[in-house]
Amino acid sequence: EADLVILAGVPCDLRLDYGRHINHQAKIVSINLSRDELYLNRKPTQGILADPGTFLMDLCKGGKQNKWKSWHQILKIRDQKIELDHG
């Protein structure tokens, strides 16, 4: 269901089934220190050659967290349902 996927420090390799399970309509942002892994197997919409952890921490500093509150609640409910189903 995702319309945006952020690959932070992981390439589209065997672990991600070469990106085949990512919605083909989704925008992909790949953040990686390796230029080769940045574009491996599936070209991202946006490739960022940088340290993923530092990039994401800097990104969080500039955003308004309340803007995403309802979305976070939906994700929290889904996670709780998964835990109950598998718990």
Biopython code that builds the backbone (N, CA, C, O; Angstrom):
import numpy as np
from Bio.PDB.StructureBuilder import StructureBuilder

atoms = [
    (1, "GLU", "N", (0.804, -1.206, 0.000)),
    (1, "GLU", "CA", (0.000, 0.000, 0.000)),
    (1, "GLU", "C", (0.845, 1.268, 0.000)),
    (1, "GLU", "O", (0.320, 2.357, -0.229)),
    (2, "ALA", "N", (2.112, 1.145, 0.247)),
    (2, "ALA", "CA", (2.967, 2.327, 0.388)),
    (2, "ALA", "C", (3.047, 3.111, -0.912)),
    (2, "ALA", "O", (3.146, 2.539, -1.997)),
    (3, "ASP", "N", (3.003, 4.429, -0.781)),
    (3, "ASP", "CA", (3.220, 5.268, -1.955)),
    (3, "ASP", "C", (4.604, 5.895, -1.917)),
    (3, "ASP", "O", (5.039, 6.518, -2.885)),
    (4, "LEU", "N", (5.297, 5.725, -0.785)),
    (4, "LEU", "CA", (6.681, 6.182, -0.635)),
    (4, "LEU", "C", (7.436, 5.143, 0.176)),
    (4, "LEU", "O", (6.984, 4.725, 1.242)),
    (5, "VAL", "N", (8.594, 4.726, -0.336)),
    (5, "VAL", "CA", (9.447, 3.773, 0.366)),
    (5, "VAL", "C", (10.826, 4.409, 0.502)),
    (5, "VAL", "O", (11.403, 4.894, -0.472)),
    (6, "ILE", "N", (11.340, 4.399, 1.725)),
    (6, "ILE", "CA", (12.692, 4.922, 1.973)),
    (6, "ILE", "C", (13.594, 3.743, 2.280)),
    (6, "ILE", "O", (13.388, 3.027, 3.260)),
    (7, "LEU", "N", (14.588, 3.548, 1.444)),
    (7, "LEU", "CA", (15.585, 2.508, 1.661)),
    (7, "LEU", "C", (16.796, 3.180, 2.306)),
    (7, "LEU", "O", (17.586, 3.840, 1.631)),
    (8, "ALA", "N", (16.927, 3.006, 3.600)),
    (8, "ALA", "CA", (17.989, 3.669, 4.356)),
    (8, "ALA", "C", (19.122, 2.686, 4.624)),
    (8, "ALA", "O", (19.068, 1.907, 5.575)),
    (9, "GLY", "N", (20.136, 2.728, 3.783)),
    (9, "GLY", "CA", (21.318, 1.903, 3.981)),
    (9, "GLY", "C", (21.163, 0.460, 3.542)),
    (9, "GLY", "O", (22.008, -0.378, 3.854)),
    (10, "VAL", "N", (20.090, 0.160, 2.821)),
    (10, "VAL", "CA", (19.886, -1.207, 2.341)),
    (10, "VAL", "C", (19.573, -1.163, 0.846)),
    (10, "VAL", "O", (18.733, -0.374, 0.411)),
    (11, "PRO", "N", (20.242, -2.003, 0.062)),
    (11, "PRO", "CA", (19.957, -2.036, -1.373)),
    (11, "PRO", "C", (18.775, -2.957, -1.677)),
    (11, "PRO", "O", (18.343, -3.727, -0.820)),
    (12, "CYS", "N", (18.270, -2.873, -2.875)),
    (12, "CYS", "CA", (17.230, -3.804, -3.333)),
    (12, "CYS", "C", (17.919, -5.092, -3.768)),
    (12, "CYS", "O", (18.094, -5.342, -4.961)),
    (13, "ASP", "N", (18.303, -5.896, -2.800)),
    (13, "ASP", "CA", (18.966, -7.155, -3.106)),
    (13, "ASP", "C", (18.104, -8.329, -2.650)),
    (13, "ASP", "O", (16.896, -8.176, -2.469)),
    (14, "LEU", "N", (18.697, -9.461, -2.470)),
    (14, "LEU", "CA", (17.980, -10.675, -2.086)),
    (14, "LEU", "C", (17.107, -10.461, -0.848)),
    (14, "LEU", "O", (16.002, -10.999, -0.779)),
    (15, "ARG", "N", (17.579, -9.694, 0.118)),
    (15, "ARG", "CA", (16.820, -9.469, 1.358)),
    (15, "ARG", "C", (15.486, -8.775, 1.100)),
    (15, "ARG", "O", (14.530, -8.974, 1.849)),
    (16, "LEU", "N", (15.414, -7.971, 0.058)),
    (16, "LEU", "CA", (14.175, -7.272, -0.295)),
    (16, "LEU", "C", (13.572, -7.834, -1.581)),
    (16, "LEU", "O", (12.806, -7.156, -2.265)),
    (17, "ASP", "N", (13.921, -9.062, -1.899)),
    (17, "ASP", "CA", (13.441, -9.723, -3.122)),
    (17, "ASP", "C", (13.657, -8.828, -4.343)),
    (17, "ASP", "O", (12.818, -8.746, -5.240)),
    (18, "TYR", "N", (14.792, -8.173, -4.343)),
    (18, "TYR", "CA", (15.219, -7.312, -5.449)),
    (18, "TYR", "C", (14.232, -6.190, -5.754)),
    (18, "TYR", "O", (14.191, -5.671, -6.870)),
    (19, "GLY", "N", (13.438, -5.824, -4.752)),
    (19, "GLY", "CA", (12.483, -4.724, -4.908)),
    (19, "GLY", "C", (11.175, -5.116, -5.562)),
    (19, "GLY", "O", (10.334, -4.257, -5.828)),
    (20, "ARG", "N", (10.990, -6.407, -5.828)),
    (20, "ARG", "CA", (9.779, -6.852, -6.531)),
    (20, "ARG", "C", (8.500, -6.668, -5.710)),
    (20, "ARG", "O", (7.419, -6.518, -6.279)),
    (21, "HIS", "N", (8.612, -6.678, -4.390)),
    (21, "HIS", "CA", (7.419, -6.555, -3.551)),
    (21, "HIS", "C", (7.091, -5.099, -3.208)),
    (21, "HIS", "O", (6.113, -4.828, -2.511)),
    (22, "ILE", "N", (7.883, -4.196, -3.683)),
    (22, "ILE", "CA", (7.596, -2.775, -3.484)),
    (22, "ILE", "C", (6.615, -2.338, -4.571)),
    (22, "ILE", "O", (6.827, -2.603, -5.754)),
    (23, "ASN", "N", (5.558, -1.679, -4.161)),
    (23, "ASN", "CA", (4.557, -1.158, -5.092)),
    (23, "ASN", "C", (5.260, -0.458, -6.262)),
    (23, "ASN", "O", (6.083, 0.434, -6.054)),
    (24, "HIS", "N", (4.937, -0.860, -7.465)),
    (24, "HIS", "CA", (5.604, -0.285, -8.641)),
    (24, "HIS", "C", (5.198, 1.166, -8.897)),
    (24, "HIS", "O", (5.858, 1.869, -9.662)),
    (25, "GLN", "N", (4.127, 1.610, -8.269)),
    (25, "GLN", "CA", (3.717, 3.015, -8.383)),
    (25, "GLN", "C", (4.381, 3.877, -7.297)),
    (25, "GLN", "O", (4.333, 5.105, -7.368)),
    (26, "ALA", "N", (4.996, 3.241, -6.301)),
    (26, "ALA", "CA", (5.571, 3.969, -5.171)),
    (26, "ALA", "C", (6.812, 4.754, -5.589)),
    (26, "ALA", "O", (7.575, 4.335, -6.460)),
    (27, "LYS", "N", (6.985, 5.886, -4.954)),
    (27, "LYS", "CA", (8.223, 6.646, -5.094)),
    (27, "LYS", "C", (9.235, 5.997, -4.164)),
    (27, "LYS", "O", (8.904, 5.672, -3.024)),
    (28, "ILE", "N", (10.460, 5.803, -4.631)),
    (28, "ILE", "CA", (11.499, 5.189, -3.818)),
    (28, "ILE", "C", (12.612, 6.196, -3.601)),
    (28, "ILE", "O", (13.151, 6.772, -4.546)),
    (29, "VAL", "N", (12.942, 6.394, -2.331)),
    (29, "VAL", "CA", (14.085, 7.222, -1.956)),
    (29, "VAL", "C", (15.121, 6.272, -1.375)),
    (29, "VAL", "O", (14.857, 5.590, -0.385)),
    (30, "SER", "N", (16.280, 6.228, -1.979)),
    (30, "SER", "CA", (17.352, 5.364, -1.511)),
    (30, "SER", "C", (18.464, 6.242, -0.940)),
    (30, "SER", "O", (18.958, 7.153, -1.604)),
    (31, "ILE", "N", (18.847, 5.949, 0.305)),
    (31, "ILE", "CA", (19.914, 6.694, 0.973)),
    (31, "ILE", "C", (20.999, 5.684, 1.314)),
    (31, "ILE", "O", (20.753, 4.727, 2.049)),
    (32, "ASN", "N", (22.200, 5.895, 0.783)),
    (32, "ASN", "CA", (23.256, 4.917, 0.987)),
    (32, "ASN", "C", (24.620, 5.567, 0.839)),
    (32, "ASN", "O", (24.779, 6.545, 0.108)),
    (33, "LEU", "N", (25.596, 5.018, 1.537)),
    (33, "LEU", "CA", (26.971, 5.493, 1.403)),
    (33, "LEU", "C", (27.644, 4.943, 0.148)),
    (33, "LEU", "O", (28.634, 5.501, -0.326)),
    (34, "SER", "N", (27.109, 3.856, -0.385)),
    (34, "SER", "CA", (27.676, 3.219, -1.569)),
    (34, "SER", "C", (26.877, 3.605, -2.814)),
    (34, "SER", "O", (25.672, 3.364, -2.885)),
    (35, "ARG", "N", (27.546, 4.195, -3.777)),
    (35, "ARG", "CA", (26.883, 4.568, -5.026)),
    (35, "ARG", "C", (26.361, 3.318, -5.751)),
    (35, "ARG", "O", (25.286, 3.352, -6.349)),
    (36, "ASP", "N", (27.116, 2.228, -5.699)),
    (36, "ASP", "CA", (26.685, 0.990, -6.359)),
    (36, "ASP", "C", (25.396, 0.453, -5.744)),
    (36, "ASP", "O", (24.480, 0.070, -6.472)),
    (37, "GLU", "N", (25.312, 0.421, -4.408)),
    (37, "GLU", "CA", (24.123, -0.097, -3.735)),
    (37, "GLU", "C", (22.937, 0.855, -3.848)),
    (37, "GLU", "O", (21.786, 0.429, -3.751)),
    (38, "LEU", "N", (23.209, 2.124, -4.050)),
    (38, "LEU", "CA", (22.159, 3.133, -4.181)),
    (38, "LEU", "C", (21.231, 2.809, -5.360)),
    (38, "LEU", "O", (20.022, 3.023, -5.279)),
    (39, "TYR", "N", (21.796, 2.300, -6.434)),
    (39, "TYR", "CA", (21.039, 2.036, -7.665)),
    (39, "TYR", "C", (20.941, 0.553, -8.008)),
    (39, "TYR", "O", (20.610, 0.207, -9.142)),
    (40, "LEU", "N", (21.221, -0.331, -7.048)),
    (40, "LEU", "CA", (21.245, -1.762, -7.303)),
    (40, "LEU", "C", (19.847, -2.328, -7.560)),
    (40, "LEU", "O", (18.951, -2.173, -6.731)),
    (41, "ASN", "N", (19.663, -2.981, -8.703)),
    (41, "ASN", "CA", (18.464, -3.742, -9.092)),
    (41, "ASN", "C", (17.194, -2.940, -9.331)),
    (41, "ASN", "O", (16.344, -3.382, -10.105)),
    (42, "ARG", "N", (17.029, -1.808, -8.714)),
    (42, "ARG", "CA", (15.830, -0.996, -8.953)),
    (42, "ARG", "C", (16.209, 0.473, -8.778)),
    (42, "ARG", "O", (16.651, 0.891, -7.708)),
    (43, "LYS", "N", (16.031, 1.231, -9.825)),
    (43, "LYS", "CA", (16.418, 2.640, -9.798)),
    (43, "LYS", "C", (15.447, 3.418, -8.907)),
    (43, "LYS", "O", (14.237, 3.374, -9.124)),
    (44, "PRO", "N", (15.973, 4.130, -7.909)),
    (44, "PRO", "CA", (15.088, 4.919, -7.040)),
    (44, "PRO", "C", (14.605, 6.184, -7.741)),
    (44, "PRO", "O", (15.224, 6.665, -8.690)),
    (45, "THR", "N", (13.500, 6.704, -7.259)),
    (45, "THR", "CA", (13.007, 7.991, -7.736)),
    (45, "THR", "C", (14.015, 9.072, -7.378)),
    (45, "THR", "O", (14.281, 9.990, -8.154)),
    (46, "GLN", "N", (14.573, 8.931, -6.162)),
    (46, "GLN", "CA", (15.585, 9.878, -5.684)),
    (46, "GLN", "C", (16.678, 9.087, -4.985)),
    (46, "GLN", "O", (16.412, 8.375, -4.017)),
    (47, "GLY", "N", (17.902, 9.208, -5.469)),
    (47, "GLY", "CA", (19.050, 8.584, -4.830)),
    (47, "GLY", "C", (19.833, 9.632, -4.062)),
    (47, "GLY", "O", (20.144, 10.699, -4.592)),
    (48, "ILE", "N", (20.152, 9.325, -2.808)),
    (48, "ILE", "CA", (20.889, 10.275, -1.963)),
    (48, "ILE", "C", (22.147, 9.582, -1.464)),
    (48, "ILE", "O", (22.073, 8.636, -0.681)),
    (49, "LEU", "N", (23.296, 10.052, -1.916)),
    (49, "LEU", "CA", (24.579, 9.497, -1.514)),
    (49, "LEU", "C", (25.006, 10.182, -0.220)),
    (49, "LEU", "O", (25.600, 11.260, -0.233)),
    (50, "ALA", "N", (24.686, 9.528, 0.903)),
    (50, "ALA", "CA", (24.962, 10.108, 2.217)),
    (50, "ALA", "C", (24.853, 9.025, 3.278)),
    (50, "ALA", "O", (24.410, 7.911, 2.997)),
    (51, "ASP", "N", (25.255, 9.352, 4.484)),
    (51, "ASP", "CA", (25.070, 8.447, 5.615)),
    (51, "ASP", "C", (23.578, 8.416, 5.954)),
    (51, "ASP", "O", (23.009, 9.454, 6.291)),
    (52, "PRO", "N", (22.936, 7.255, 5.874)),
    (52, "PRO", "CA", (21.486, 7.181, 6.093)),
    (52, "PRO", "C", (21.045, 7.675, 7.468)),
    (52, "PRO", "O", (20.063, 8.409, 7.576)),
    (53, "GLY", "N", (21.760, 7.279, 8.514)),
    (53, "GLY", "CA", (21.378, 7.682, 9.864)),
    (53, "GLY", "C", (21.421, 9.185, 10.053)),
    (53, "GLY", "O", (20.483, 9.781, 10.583)),
    (54, "THR", "N", (22.504, 9.788, 9.621)),
    (54, "THR", "CA", (22.655, 11.240, 9.744)),
    (54, "THR", "C", (21.597, 11.961, 8.922)),
    (54, "THR", "O", (21.001, 12.937, 9.379)),
    (55, "PHE", "N", (21.367, 11.473, 7.698)),
    (55, "PHE", "CA", (20.374, 12.092, 6.828)),
    (55, "PHE", "C", (18.988, 12.065, 7.475)),
    (55, "PHE", "O", (18.298, 13.084, 7.496)),
    (56, "LEU", "N", (18.575, 10.908, 8.002)),
    (56, "LEU", "CA", (17.249, 10.784, 8.601)),
    (56, "LEU", "C", (17.117, 11.622, 9.869)),
    (56, "LEU", "O", (16.058, 12.200, 10.118)),
    (57, "MET", "N", (18.169, 11.695, 10.667)),
    (57, "MET", "CA", (18.118, 12.530, 11.874)),
    (57, "MET", "C", (17.977, 14.002, 11.494)),
    (57, "MET", "O", (17.209, 14.732, 12.121)),
    (58, "ASP", "N", (18.703, 14.438, 10.483)),
    (58, "ASP", "CA", (18.593, 15.821, 10.024)),
    (58, "ASP", "C", (17.204, 16.094, 9.442)),
    (58, "ASP", "O", (16.653, 17.177, 9.639)),
    (59, "LEU", "N", (16.642, 15.129, 8.736)),
    (59, "LEU", "CA", (15.310, 15.269, 8.164)),
    (59, "LEU", "C", (14.261, 15.444, 9.263)),
    (59, "LEU", "O", (13.349, 16.261, 9.130)),
    (60, "CYS", "N", (14.389, 14.686, 10.334)),
    (60, "CYS", "CA", (13.425, 14.766, 11.446)),
    (60, "CYS", "C", (13.478, 16.113, 12.163)),
    (60, "CYS", "O", (12.460, 16.577, 12.677)),
    (61, "LYS", "N", (14.612, 16.726, 12.203)),
    (61, "LYS", "CA", (14.753, 18.014, 12.885)),
    (61, "LYS", "C", (13.914, 19.107, 12.241)),
    (61, "LYS", "O", (13.484, 20.044, 12.913)),
    (62, "GLY", "N", (13.683, 18.988, 10.943)),
    (62, "GLY", "CA", (12.981, 20.054, 10.231)),
    (62, "GLY", "C", (11.496, 19.857, 10.071)),
    (62, "GLY", "O", (10.822, 20.750, 9.559)),
    (63, "GLY", "N", (10.946, 18.713, 10.492)),
    (63, "GLY", "CA", (9.543, 18.420, 10.231)),
    (63, "GLY", "C", (8.622, 18.754, 11.386)),
    (63, "GLY", "O", (9.059, 18.885, 12.530)),
    (64, "LYS", "N", (7.334, 18.891, 11.072)),
    (64, "LYS", "CA", (6.298, 19.109, 12.081)),
    (64, "LYS", "C", (5.698, 17.752, 12.412)),
    (64, "LYS", "O", (5.018, 17.155, 11.577)),
    (65, "GLN", "N", (5.938, 17.264, 13.608)),
    (65, "GLN", "CA", (5.501, 15.925, 13.990)),
    (65, "GLN", "C", (3.985, 15.804, 14.098)),
    (65, "GLN", "O", (3.451, 14.742, 13.778)),
    (66, "ASN", "N", (3.267, 16.837, 14.534)),
    (66, "ASN", "CA", (1.814, 16.759, 14.690)),
    (66, "ASN", "C", (1.103, 16.544, 13.365)),
    (66, "ASN", "O", (-0.008, 16.015, 13.333)),
    (67, "LYS", "N", (1.725, 16.943, 12.291)),
    (67, "LYS", "CA", (1.148, 16.800, 10.957)),
    (67, "LYS", "C", (0.860, 15.335, 10.625)),
    (67, "LYS", "O", (-0.053, 15.048, 9.851)),
    (68, "TRP", "N", (1.619, 14.415, 11.196)),
    (68, "TRP", "CA", (1.518, 12.994, 10.877)),
    (68, "TRP", "C", (0.832, 12.185, 11.977)),
    (68, "TRP", "O", (0.852, 10.955, 11.935)),
    (69, "LYS", "N", (0.235, 12.841, 12.944)),
    (69, "LYS", "CA", (-0.323, 12.167, 14.105)),
    (69, "LYS", "C", (-1.376, 11.113, 13.734)),
    (69, "LYS", "O", (-1.345, 10.007, 14.274)),
    (70, "SER", "N", (-2.303, 11.433, 12.827)),
    (70, "SER", "CA", (-3.348, 10.467, 12.466)),
    (70, "SER", "C", (-2.754, 9.264, 11.735)),
    (70, "SER", "O", (-3.205, 8.137, 11.936)),
    (71, "TRP", "N", (-1.762, 9.489, 10.903)),
    (71, "TRP", "CA", (-1.098, 8.392, 10.201)),
    (71, "TRP", "C", (-0.373, 7.492, 11.192)),
    (71, "TRP", "O", (-0.439, 6.268, 11.082)),
    (72, "HIS", "N", (0.316, 8.088, 12.157)),
    (72, "HIS", "CA", (1.007, 7.294, 13.183)),
    (72, "HIS", "C", (0.015, 6.449, 13.970)),
    (72, "HIS", "O", (0.320, 5.311, 14.328)),
    (73, "GLN", "N", (-1.159, 6.985, 14.240)),
    (73, "GLN", "CA", (-2.187, 6.245, 14.969)),
    (73, "GLN", "C", (-2.652, 5.025, 14.163)),
    (73, "GLN", "O", (-2.847, 3.948, 14.727)),
    (74, "ILE", "N", (-2.829, 5.189, 12.861)),
    (74, "ILE", "CA", (-3.216, 4.069, 12.001)),
    (74, "ILE", "C", (-2.150, 2.973, 12.052)),
    (74, "ILE", "O", (-2.474, 1.791, 12.170)),
    (75, "LEU", "N", (-0.889, 3.366, 11.962)),
    (75, "LEU", "CA", (0.200, 2.390, 12.006)),
    (75, "LEU", "C", (0.258, 1.689, 13.359)),
    (75, "LEU", "O", (0.514, 0.487, 13.426)),
    (76, "LYS", "N", (0.023, 2.433, 14.431)),
    (76, "LYS", "CA", (0.050, 1.865, 15.772)),
    (76, "LYS", "C", (-1.054, 0.810, 15.925)),
    (76, "LYS", "O", (-0.814, -0.257, 16.489)),
    (77, "ILE", "N", (-2.250, 1.101, 15.431)),
    (77, "ILE", "CA", (-3.366, 0.158, 15.499)),
    (77, "ILE", "C", (-3.040, -1.107, 14.695)),
    (77, "ILE", "O", (-3.318, -2.216, 15.152)),
    (78, "ARG", "N", (-2.455, -0.949, 13.507)),
    (78, "ARG", "CA", (-2.065, -2.111, 12.698)),
    (78, "ARG", "C", (-1.040, -2.963, 13.427)),
    (78, "ARG", "O", (-1.143, -4.189, 13.435)),
    (79, "ASP", "N", (-0.034, -2.308, 14.050)),
    (79, "ASP", "CA", (0.991, -3.048, 14.787)),
    (79, "ASP", "C", (0.389, -3.818, 15.950)),
    (79, "ASP", "O", (0.764, -4.965, 16.192)),
    (80, "GLN", "N", (-0.546, -3.198, 16.676)),
    (80, "GLN", "CA", (-1.183, -3.861, 17.808)),
    (80, "GLN", "C", (-1.993, -5.069, 17.333)),
    (80, "GLN", "O", (-2.001, -6.109, 17.992)),
    (81, "LYS", "N", (-2.664, -4.936, 16.204)),
    (81, "LYS", "CA", (-3.448, -6.047, 15.645)),
    (81, "LYS", "C", (-2.528, -7.210, 15.270)),
    (81, "LYS", "O", (-2.849, -8.370, 15.528)),
    (82, "ILE", "N", (-1.394, -6.895, 14.666)),
    (82, "ILE", "CA", (-0.429, -7.941, 14.280)),
    (82, "ILE", "C", (0.084, -8.663, 15.522)),
    (82, "ILE", "O", (0.197, -9.889, 15.527)),
    (83, "GLU", "N", (0.396, -7.902, 16.579)),
    (83, "GLU", "CA", (0.879, -8.505, 17.815)),
    (83, "GLU", "C", (-0.171, -9.418, 18.439)),
    (83, "GLU", "O", (0.161, -10.493, 18.940)),
    (84, "LEU", "N", (-1.445, -8.997, 18.412)),
    (84, "LEU", "CA", (-2.517, -9.824, 18.958)),
    (84, "LEU", "C", (-2.721, -11.101, 18.134)),
    (84, "LEU", "O", (-2.937, -12.178, 18.689)),
    (85, "ASP", "N", (-2.649, -10.967, 16.818)),
    (85, "ASP", "CA", (-2.832, -12.122, 15.936)),
    (85, "ASP", "C", (-1.701, -13.141, 16.063)),
    (85, "ASP", "O", (-1.916, -14.342, 15.898)),
    (86, "HIS", "N", (-0.496, -12.650, 16.356)),
    (86, "HIS", "CA", (0.671, -13.546, 16.412)),
    (86, "HIS", "C", (1.148, -13.782, 17.846)),
    (86, "HIS", "O", (2.082, -14.554, 18.064)),
    (87, "GLY", "N", (0.526, -13.134, 18.814)),
    (87, "GLY", "CA", (0.990, -13.196, 20.195)),
    (87, "GLY", "C", (0.549, -14.382, 20.914)),
    (87, "GLY", "O", (0.877, -14.549, 22.089)),
]
sb = StructureBuilder()
sb.init_structure("model")
sb.init_model(0)
sb.init_chain("A")
sb.init_seg("    ")
for serial, (resi, resn, name, xyz) in enumerate(atoms, 1):
    if name == "N":
        sb.init_residue(resn, " ", resi, " ")
    sb.init_atom(name, np.array(xyz, "f"), 0.0, 1.0, " ", f" {name:<3s}", serial, name[0])
structure = sb.get_structure()
